């Protein structure tokens, strides 16, 4: 059956992921692999993330394999908390895999999180997020062949709350002195700063200054 309401019932019964007919073999295999990955994680985190996605069956995306992701959030109201949410993995119906930066830079105004302190679901306004931190190993993989078309800029970033972060920015764009400036002025909300231990995703509206440290 392909009734979207059955996805919610599947989660309530303990499912990690759900699929609707009709799907091809590749999608079935990818969904099973993703479900096995999610099944190895702590139960509270999985339950929180499943609760956070119960409303997504109307979007018709629950057949897409997803990966549970955990990150630390800083917000404009001086709150700091850990949240969990889903990212899409490669599937026929989604051009993935998705990254946290992809999710933050979508036109959607809000992001749905599982936050233990506030119950199973929190709907956070992305415009109020100052920064999102991920472990360094969760950052984009360095590829040597990218260096010919990408500048790696070592910078110090100062946020409007006085905090300073050191790291590197991979600035894609035309060759020349304006490359970093053009990259910063691109129409994306968040900037990716690779630090020594964490990948910092910084809301551009909260950045007051960036200093090159060549």
Phi and psi restraints in degrees (value plus and minus 20) as a CYANA .aco file:
   2 UNK   PHI    -144.5  -104.5
   2 UNK   PSI      14.0    54.0
   3 UNK   PHI     -96.4   -56.4
   3 UNK   PSI      98.3   138.3
   4 UNK   PHI     -78.0   -38.0
   4 UNK   PSI     -48.3    -8.3
   5 UNK   PHI     -83.7   -43.7
   5 UNK   PSI     -42.0    -2.0
   6 UNK   PHI     -88.6   -48.6
   6 UNK   PSI     -43.9    -3.9
   7 UNK   PHI     -82.9   -42.9
   7 UNK   PSI     -64.5   -24.5
   8 UNK   PHI     -82.1   -42.1
   8 UNK   PSI     -60.6   -20.6
   9 UNK   PHI     -85.0   -45.0
   9 UNK   PSI     -55.6   -15.6
  10 UNK   PHI     -84.1   -44.1
  10 UNK   PSI     -63.6   -23.6
  11 UNK   PHI     -83.5   -43.5
  11 UNK   PSI     -62.0   -22.0
  12 UNK   PHI     -82.3   -42.3
  12 UNK   PSI     -50.3   -10.3
  13 UNK   PHI    -103.0   -63.0
  13 UNK   PSI     -23.7    16.3
  14 UNK   PHI      90.0   130.0
  14 UNK   PSI     -13.4    26.6
  15 UNK   PHI     -87.9   -47.9
  15 UNK   PSI     128.6   168.6
  16 UNK   PHI    -110.0   -70.0
  16 UNK   PSI     -61.6   -21.6
  17 UNK   PHI    -158.5  -118.5
  17 UNK   PSI     145.2   185.2
  18 UNK   PHI    -158.3  -118.3
  18 UNK   PSI     132.3   172.3
  19 UNK   PHI    -149.7  -109.7
  19 UNK   PSI     133.2   173.2
  20 UNK   PHI    -136.3   -96.3
  20 UNK   PSI     126.6   166.6
  21 UNK   PHI     -88.7   -48.7
  21 UNK   PSI     127.2   167.2
  22 UNK   PHI    -124.7   -84.7
  22 UNK   PSI     118.1   158.1
  23 UNK   PHI    -150.1  -110.1
  23 UNK   PSI     134.2   174.2
  24 UNK   PHI    -108.6   -68.6
  24 UNK   PSI     153.9   193.9
  25 UNK   PHI     -81.9   -41.9
  25 UNK   PSI     -61.5   -21.5
  26 UNK   PHI     -80.2   -40.2
  26 UNK   PSI     -63.0   -23.0
  27 UNK   PHI     -85.3   -45.3
  27 UNK   PSI     -58.9   -18.9
  28 UNK   PHI     -81.3   -41.3
  28 UNK   PSI     -66.9   -26.9
  29 UNK   PHI     -83.6   -43.6
  29 UNK   PSI     -64.8   -24.8
  30 UNK   PHI     -84.1   -44.1
  30 UNK   PSI     -57.8   -17.8
  31 UNK   PHI     -86.2   -46.2
  31 UNK   PSI     -61.4   -21.4
  32 UNK   PHI     -82.8   -42.8
  32 UNK   PSI     -65.1   -25.1
  33 UNK   PHI     -80.6   -40.6
  33 UNK   PSI     -62.9   -22.9
  34 UNK   PHI     -85.2   -45.2
  34 UNK   PSI     -59.6   -19.6
  35 UNK   PHI     -84.2   -44.2
  35 UNK   PSI     -59.3   -19.3
  36 UNK   PHI     -84.2   -44.2
  36 UNK   PSI     -58.8   -18.8
  37 UNK   PHI     -84.1   -44.1
  37 UNK   PSI     -65.4   -25.4
  38 UNK   PHI     -86.5   -46.5
  38 UNK   PSI     -54.0   -14.0
  39 UNK   PHI     -86.6   -46.6
  39 UNK   PSI     -39.2     0.8
  40 UNK   PHI    -103.1   -63.1
  40 UNK   PSI     -26.7    13.3
  41 UNK   PHI    -109.3   -69.3
  41 UNK   PSI     143.4   183.4
  42 UNK   PHI     -77.6   -37.6
  42 UNK   PSI     119.3   159.3
  43 UNK   PHI     -77.0   -37.0
  43 UNK   PSI     -65.6   -25.6
  44 UNK   PHI     -77.2   -37.2
  44 UNK   PSI     -60.6   -20.6
  45 UNK   PHI     -86.8   -46.8
  45 UNK   PSI     -60.9   -20.9
  46 UNK   PHI     -84.9   -44.9
  46 UNK   PSI     -63.4   -23.4
  47 UNK   PHI     -82.4   -42.4
  47 UNK   PSI     -61.2   -21.2
  48 UNK   PHI     -83.8   -43.8
  48 UNK   PSI     -64.3   -24.3
  49 UNK   PHI     -87.8   -47.8
  49 UNK   PSI     -58.6   -18.6
  50 UNK   PHI     -84.5   -44.5
  50 UNK   PSI     -61.0   -21.0
  51 UNK   PHI     -82.2   -42.2
  51 UNK   PSI     -57.1   -17.1
  52 UNK   PHI     -89.2   -49.2
  52 UNK   PSI     -37.9     2.1
  53 UNK   PHI    -130.3   -90.3
  53 UNK   PSI     -14.0    26.0
  54 UNK   PHI     -81.0   -41.0
  54 UNK   PSI     -50.6   -10.6
  55 UNK   PHI    -101.6   -61.6
  55 UNK   PSI     -19.7    20.3
  56 UNK   PHI    -108.6   -68.6
  56 UNK   PSI     -22.6    17.4
  57 UNK   PHI     -85.7   -45.7
  57 UNK   PSI     -45.3    -5.3
  58 UNK   PHI     -87.2   -47.2
  58 UNK   PSI     -42.9    -2.9
  59 UNK   PHI    -100.5   -60.5
  59 UNK   PSI     -29.1    10.9
  60 UNK   PHI      49.2    89.2
  60 UNK   PSI       6.3    46.3
  61 UNK   PHI    -130.1   -90.1
  61 UNK   PSI     -20.1    19.9
  62 UNK   PHI     -92.0   -52.0
  62 UNK   PSI     -30.9     9.1
  63 UNK   PHI    -101.1   -61.1
  63 UNK   PSI     -26.8    13.2
  64 UNK   PHI    -105.1   -65.1
  64 UNK   PSI     105.3   145.3
  65 UNK   PHI     -76.7   -36.7
  65 UNK   PSI     119.0   159.0
  66 UNK   PHI    -151.2  -111.2
  66 UNK   PSI     136.9   176.9
  67 UNK   PHI    -142.1  -102.1
  67 UNK   PSI     111.4   151.4
  68 UNK   PHI     -94.8   -54.8
  68 UNK   PSI     110.4   150.4
  69 UNK   PHI    -146.0  -106.0
  69 UNK   PSI     118.6   158.6
  70 UNK   PHI    -136.5   -96.5
  70 UNK   PSI     114.8   154.8
  71 UNK   PHI    -167.4  -127.4
  71 UNK   PSI     141.4   181.4
  72 UNK   PHI    -123.2   -83.2
  72 UNK   PSI     111.4   151.4
  73 UNK   PHI    -134.0   -94.0
  73 UNK   PSI     119.0   159.0
  74 UNK   PHI    -135.4   -95.4
  74 UNK   PSI     112.7   152.7
  75 UNK   PHI    -142.7  -102.7
  75 UNK   PSI     146.6   186.6
  76 UNK   PHI     -83.5   -43.5
  76 UNK   PSI     -45.8    -5.8
  77 UNK   PHI    -105.3   -65.3
  77 UNK   PSI      -1.2    38.8
  78 UNK   PHI      49.1    89.1
  78 UNK   PSI       0.7    40.7
  79 UNK   PHI    -108.9   -68.9
  79 UNK   PSI     123.4   163.4
  80 UNK   PHI    -149.0  -109.0
  80 UNK   PSI     106.4   146.4
  81 UNK   PHI    -173.4  -133.4
  81 UNK   PSI     141.0   181.0
  82 UNK   PHI    -119.4   -79.4
  82 UNK   PSI     112.4   152.4
  83 UNK   PHI    -149.3  -109.3
  83 UNK   PSI     133.7   173.7
  84 UNK   PHI    -140.4  -100.4
  84 UNK   PSI     124.7   164.7
  85 UNK   PHI    -177.2  -137.2
  85 UNK   PSI     148.9   188.9
  86 UNK   PHI    -117.8   -77.8
  86 UNK   PSI     122.1   162.1
  87 UNK   PHI    -135.9   -95.9
  87 UNK   PSI     124.8   164.8
  88 UNK   PHI     -95.8   -55.8
  88 UNK   PSI     119.4   159.4
  89 UNK   PHI    -118.2   -78.2
  89 UNK   PSI     153.2   193.2
  90 UNK   PHI     -77.0   -37.0
  90 UNK   PSI     111.6   151.6
  91 UNK   PHI    -178.6  -138.6
  91 UNK   PSI     141.8   181.8
  92 UNK   PHI     -81.2   -41.2
  92 UNK   PSI     -53.8   -13.8
  93 UNK   PHI    -114.3   -74.3
  93 UNK   PSI     -13.6    26.4
  94 UNK   PHI    -162.8  -122.8
  94 UNK   PSI     114.8   154.8
  95 UNK   PHI    -106.5   -66.5
  95 UNK   PSI      61.8   101.8
  96 UNK   PHI    -138.6   -98.6
  96 UNK   PSI    -181.8  -141.8
  97 UNK   PHI     -95.2   -55.2
  97 UNK   PSI     135.5   175.5
  98 UNK   PHI    -109.4   -69.4
  98 UNK   PSI     128.3   168.3
  99 UNK   PHI    -130.8   -90.8
  99 UNK   PSI     147.1   187.1
 100 UNK   PHI     -80.8   -40.8
 100 UNK   PSI     -59.8   -19.8
 101 UNK   PHI     -82.5   -42.5
 101 UNK   PSI     -59.4   -19.4
 102 UNK   PHI     -77.3   -37.3
 102 UNK   PSI     -67.6   -27.6
 103 UNK   PHI     -84.3   -44.3
 103 UNK   PSI     -60.8   -20.8
 104 UNK   PHI     -89.0   -49.0
 104 UNK   PSI     -49.1    -9.1
 105 UNK   PHI    -114.4   -74.4
 105 UNK   PSI     -12.7    27.3
 106 UNK   PHI     -90.6   -50.6
 106 UNK   PSI     139.0   179.0
 107 UNK   PHI     -87.0   -47.0
 107 UNK   PSI     -33.0     7.0
 108 UNK   PHI     -76.4   -36.4
 108 UNK   PSI     118.2   158.2
 109 UNK   PHI    -101.2   -61.2
 109 UNK   PSI     -46.0    -6.0
 110 UNK   PHI    -144.4  -104.4
 110 UNK   PSI     133.9   173.9
 111 UNK   PHI    -142.4  -102.4
 111 UNK   PSI     116.3   156.3
 112 UNK   PHI    -114.4   -74.4
 112 UNK   PSI     104.8   144.8
 113 UNK   PHI    -145.4  -105.4
 113 UNK   PSI     132.8   172.8
 114 UNK   PHI    -116.7   -76.7
 114 UNK   PSI      98.1   138.1
 115 UNK   PHI    -147.4  -107.4
 115 UNK   PSI      94.4   134.4
 116 UNK   PHI     -78.9   -38.9
 116 UNK   PSI     -60.2   -20.2
 117 UNK   PHI     -87.7   -47.7
 117 UNK   PSI     -47.9    -7.9
 118 UNK   PHI    -129.9   -89.9
 118 UNK   PSI       1.2    41.2
 119 UNK   PHI      72.0   112.0
 119 UNK   PSI    -191.4  -151.4
 120 UNK   PHI     -95.0   -55.0
 120 UNK   PSI     -41.2    -1.2
 121 UNK   PHI    -155.2  -115.2
 121 UNK   PSI     115.2   155.2
 122 UNK   PHI    -154.2  -114.2
 122 UNK   PSI     114.7   154.7
 123 UNK   PHI    -129.3   -89.3
 123 UNK   PSI      84.9   124.9
 124 UNK   PHI    -120.7   -80.7
 124 UNK   PSI     110.5   150.5
 125 UNK   PHI     -90.7   -50.7
 125 UNK   PSI      99.3   139.3
 126 UNK   PHI     -85.9   -45.9
 126 UNK   PSI     -46.2    -6.2
 127 UNK   PHI     -88.1   -48.1
 127 UNK   PSI     -37.5     2.5
 128 UNK   PHI    -116.0   -76.0
 128 UNK   PSI     -21.5    18.5
 129 UNK   PHI    -104.9   -64.9
 129 UNK   PSI     100.6   140.6
 130 UNK   PHI     -99.1   -59.1
 130 UNK   PSI     -67.0   -27.0
 131 UNK   PHI    -176.4  -136.4
 131 UNK   PSI     136.3   176.3
 132 UNK   PHI    -149.3  -109.3
 132 UNK   PSI     109.2   149.2
 133 UNK   PHI    -130.1   -90.1
 133 UNK   PSI     115.5   155.5
 134 UNK   PHI    -145.8  -105.8
 134 UNK   PSI     133.0   173.0
 135 UNK   PHI     -76.6   -36.6
 135 UNK   PSI     128.3   168.3
 136 UNK   PHI     -76.0   -36.0
 136 UNK   PSI     -55.0   -15.0
 137 UNK   PHI     -90.2   -50.2
 137 UNK   PSI     -34.7     5.3
 138 UNK   PHI    -106.3   -66.3
 138 UNK   PSI     -21.6    18.4
 139 UNK   PHI     -97.8   -57.8
 139 UNK   PSI     153.7   193.7
 140 UNK   PHI     -83.4   -43.4
 140 UNK   PSI     120.8   160.8
 141 UNK   PHI     -90.9   -50.9
 141 UNK   PSI     116.9   156.9
 142 UNK   PHI     -96.5   -56.5
 142 UNK   PSI     112.0   152.0
 143 UNK   PHI    -143.5  -103.5
 143 UNK   PSI     102.5   142.5
 144 UNK   PHI     -79.7   -39.7
 144 UNK   PSI     -53.9   -13.9
 145 UNK   PHI     -92.5   -52.5
 145 UNK   PSI     -31.2     8.8
 146 UNK   PHI     -98.9   -58.9
 146 UNK   PSI     -39.8     0.2
 147 UNK   PHI     -85.2   -45.2
 147 UNK   PSI     -43.5    -3.5
 148 UNK   PHI     -92.1   -52.1
 148 UNK   PSI     -41.1    -1.1
 149 UNK   PHI    -139.7   -99.7
 149 UNK   PSI     -18.4    21.6
 150 UNK   PHI    -153.6  -113.6
 150 UNK   PSI     111.8   151.8
 151 UNK   PHI    -109.7   -69.7
 151 UNK   PSI     114.8   154.8
 152 UNK   PHI    -120.6   -80.6
 152 UNK   PSI      91.2   131.2
 153 UNK   PHI    -122.3   -82.3
 153 UNK   PSI     106.4   146.4
 154 UNK   PHI    -111.8   -71.8
 154 UNK   PSI     101.0   141.0
 155 UNK   PHI    -156.3  -116.3
 155 UNK   PSI     143.6   183.6
 156 UNK   PHI    -136.0   -96.0
 156 UNK   PSI     105.3   145.3
 157 UNK   PHI    -128.4   -88.4
 157 UNK   PSI     108.1   148.1
 158 UNK   PHI    -129.2   -89.2
 158 UNK   PSI     105.5   145.5
 159 UNK   PHI    -111.2   -71.2
 159 UNK   PSI     143.3   183.3
 160 UNK   PHI     -88.2   -48.2
 160 UNK   PSI     -35.9     4.1
 161 UNK   PHI    -107.5   -67.5
 161 UNK   PSI     -12.7    27.3
 162 UNK   PHI      72.8   112.8
 162 UNK   PSI     -30.8     9.2
 163 UNK   PHI     -90.1   -50.1
 163 UNK   PSI     122.1   162.1
 164 UNK   PHI    -142.4  -102.4
 164 UNK   PSI     116.3   156.3
 165 UNK   PHI    -150.4  -110.4
 165 UNK   PSI     114.4   154.4
 166 UNK   PHI    -123.2   -83.2
 166 UNK   PSI     123.0   163.0
 167 UNK   PHI     156.3   196.3
 167 UNK   PSI    -184.8  -144.8
 168 UNK   PHI    -144.1  -104.1
 168 UNK   PSI     127.7   167.7
 169 UNK   PHI    -141.4  -101.4
 169 UNK   PSI     111.2   151.2
 170 UNK   PHI    -113.2   -73.2
 170 UNK   PSI      87.2   127.2
 171 UNK   PHI    -122.7   -82.7
 171 UNK   PSI      85.4   125.4
 172 UNK   PHI    -103.2   -63.2
 172 UNK   PSI     126.9   166.9
 173 UNK   PHI     133.3   173.3
 173 UNK   PSI    -197.4  -157.4
 174 UNK   PHI     -83.2   -43.2
 174 UNK   PSI     127.5   167.5
 175 UNK   PHI     -86.8   -46.8
 175 UNK   PSI     119.4   159.4
 176 UNK   PHI     118.6   158.6
 176 UNK   PSI     157.3   197.3
 177 UNK   PHI     -87.5   -47.5
 177 UNK   PSI     -43.8    -3.8
 178 UNK   PHI    -107.3   -67.3
 178 UNK   PSI     -15.8    24.2
 179 UNK   PHI     -76.9   -36.9
 179 UNK   PSI     -71.1   -31.1
 180 UNK   PHI     -84.7   -44.7
 180 UNK   PSI     -62.7   -22.7
 181 UNK   PHI     -81.3   -41.3
 181 UNK   PSI     -65.5   -25.5
 182 UNK   PHI     -82.7   -42.7
 182 UNK   PSI     -59.2   -19.2
 183 UNK   PHI     -84.1   -44.1
 183 UNK   PSI     -62.1   -22.1
 184 UNK   PHI     -89.0   -49.0
 184 UNK   PSI     -48.4    -8.4
 185 UNK   PHI    -109.8   -69.8
 185 UNK   PSI     -15.4    24.6
 186 UNK   PHI     -85.7   -45.7
 186 UNK   PSI     138.2   178.2
 187 UNK   PHI    -104.6   -64.6
 187 UNK   PSI      40.1    80.1
 188 UNK   PHI    -146.3  -106.3
 188 UNK   PSI     129.7   169.7
 189 UNK   PHI    -102.8   -62.8
 189 UNK   PSI     -51.3   -11.3
 190 UNK   PHI    -136.9   -96.9
 190 UNK   PSI     124.5   164.5
 191 UNK   PHI    -129.6   -89.6
 191 UNK   PSI     116.8   156.8
 192 UNK   PHI    -115.4   -75.4
 192 UNK   PSI      97.3   137.3
 193 UNK   PHI    -137.5   -97.5
 193 UNK   PSI      95.9   135.9
 194 UNK   PHI    -108.4   -68.4
 194 UNK   PSI      90.0   130.0
 195 UNK   PHI    -114.7   -74.7
 195 UNK   PSI    -199.5  -159.5
 196 UNK   PHI     -86.8   -46.8
 196 UNK   PSI     -51.2   -11.2
 197 UNK   PHI    -141.6  -101.6
 197 UNK   PSI     -39.7     0.3
 198 UNK   PHI    -158.2  -118.2
 198 UNK   PSI     133.7   173.7
 199 UNK   PHI    -113.5   -73.5
 199 UNK   PSI      98.5   138.5
 200 UNK   PHI    -119.7   -79.7
 200 UNK   PSI     105.2   145.2
 201 UNK   PHI    -125.9   -85.9
 201 UNK   PSI      88.1   128.1
 202 UNK   PHI    -126.4   -86.4
 202 UNK   PSI     109.1   149.1
 203 UNK   PHI     -87.4   -47.4
 203 UNK   PSI     101.5   141.5
 204 UNK   PHI     -81.0   -41.0
 204 UNK   PSI     -51.9   -11.9
 205 UNK   PHI     -88.0   -48.0
 205 UNK   PSI     -35.7     4.3
 206 UNK   PHI    -120.8   -80.8
 206 UNK   PSI     -16.0    24.0
 207 UNK   PHI    -111.4   -71.4
 207 UNK   PSI     106.0   146.0
 208 UNK   PHI    -117.5   -77.5
 208 UNK   PSI     -49.3    -9.3
 209 UNK   PHI    -179.2  -139.2
 209 UNK   PSI     123.0   163.0
 210 UNK   PHI    -147.2  -107.2
 210 UNK   PSI     104.5   144.5
 211 UNK   PHI    -135.0   -95.0
 211 UNK   PSI     106.7   146.7
 212 UNK   PHI     -90.2   -50.2
 212 UNK   PSI     118.0   158.0
 213 UNK   PHI    -142.0  -102.0
 213 UNK   PSI      26.2    66.2
